């Protein structure tokens, strides 16, 4: 008998019928002899409906009152799910974040969990009931309702699993696991049966939207085994673990992530003196523009070219800042390109394998894809290319690293 | 400076625009220098929408989970109203029943208030804020959410006013006060500026739906001055008080209530022996059928006719029970009539005036309206008549007792 935390997102509980289907899944887990704590989101669309009501009154509404408002979304779901469970003779009790209680700081609309009391949940489990917990919400030390921000229900699930020392935290979603790459781009993309937290974090940060990055960090930090499964189909999903097994036996690459939401900026002919990087990136940071990949090379004429990427939405803002900065630092010119894409190979296996980069570059060269920037970390290699070649690059790399083979 | 509790019902907060109008009314009260605690219901239609979701899953849903579900309705309203108040620079803070806290027993869906903690509300008022409280809900000693049942928001308003020793509890509704009778029946019906709790209780129990009877009882018990006003128009409304002033100067009759939701049952030729009434009404009570007016007369032949009224919805149920009962007690026959109406004169003034009954019967006789049953209390006289004559009777009595004159 294990203790399982299951988390169902908004789409999985989007209608009364789907809530009943979720109840069946939970009962099946109970019938296998496991204790179950369930975390649910608001029914899909509900949070936006509530926020629209608030916005109709004041688009600068008090965050504390917004939390009182939107936290009703999950409260509706826990009650309906508990009713659906009782209906099929699976005893259940609902808990709001406050009832659990999930103590957070007072950063309304983006609160962080500080502590979780598990006594009430353990009593509920001991009484043979399923505990149905509202995700995304908590309560501060003044008893005021808080929310964890968008995607916070995953975090609630993982945090509960950590606090309860659960055997597994299962995140039910509309995909049936983590894939070697996006199946819409590469039809032979394959579901991974396991992936490490490190790899999952890189995949998530690179645009693969299966899980909220914060919940993966949290699960990794507390060593909570995390499993991604589909609410709508049967299957084992993908298990995300600390255990890397024998790295030597690992495939070199676990997956390919990509992102077409970035833009590139180049400041050319920057006098190569100490502090140049700071004088260029300082004003960008002050304007709250986040920078992703940064590359700098020293040229022959005592000047350097300074290249970095930002989110495409902030391209024009960054370009305007740089025009002024270029004058200040005496740079020759500023260039920009908002038609780029980033493709990344991810895998803990590359730590012990040489030649991953050259194999990657070879595959791209064969297709005449020009590499504009390169950036590496211990378990990742990213290249920036013209966005027209994105799909081609992903398909070529998927084949070159044998990702379609189990 | 006074402390005012204001209660706004579901229609008054039915849209974002109406919530903003309510905020304006509250601010106007604040600007007069008063402290304000506001109690609100769910936006109209919301409670039914939520209950329909539950019913789609299980029409025998657990009461405790229904309370978790429907209590979200008021929680949405308190957040939106607090946002609307802050928008017009009227500082506000919302409170769920649990946050106040309004302690109730654990009779889910029909809980009773046991205690109200006022410390948090007083701190909020002392900080210059309006306290916006969710009506209809509370929390039991296990921290579980409860609701007070339909119409419970009025009760919350009155209970808060009593606990805070407020100067007045204002119930905002869609009518602008209590009338001498229903203005849809008598166009010259007049708004009363004051009415006593006793009279209001009789009016309410007789079908005048301005206030929930439980909240009037509560207000009377704790001596909370209660005022009924319109959310949509200006005006002083009707004040409901303990103070009866000088009864001698009071009008004989304050108002005329009526009810066409009853049905009459007659058991004829019941042997006139001790225990007959019990043997007839016992089975009715056991079947949870509520009985209103009861009349019994002893006849000449050692038998008696036993007549009473029940709600029209329970007419057939009661009739079936009586068919059997009549055999058991040896009664001659059972008759029924579900086309009756009850008309009642109400007024504390009748205590000191003789002849109210005869004046009433005279007025009805002039219009050839036959009286089927008569029932009296200290401040009320009710007659049962054929429902066809209801409007005529009310108009005649309204004129006969000069109710259209201030």
Interface residues (C-beta under 8 A of the other chain):
Chain A: X16 X19 X20 X50 X53 X54 X56 X57 X58 X61 X62 X64 X65 X66 X68 X69 X71 X72 X75 X76 X78 X79 X80 X82 X83 X84 X86 X87 X93 X94 X96 X98 X99 X143 X144 X145
Chain B: X16 X19 X20 X50 X53 X54 X56 X57 X58 X61 X62 X64 X65 X66 X68 X69 X71 X72 X75 X76 X78 X79 X80 X82 X83 X84 X86 X87 X93 X94 X96 X98 X99 X143 X144 X145
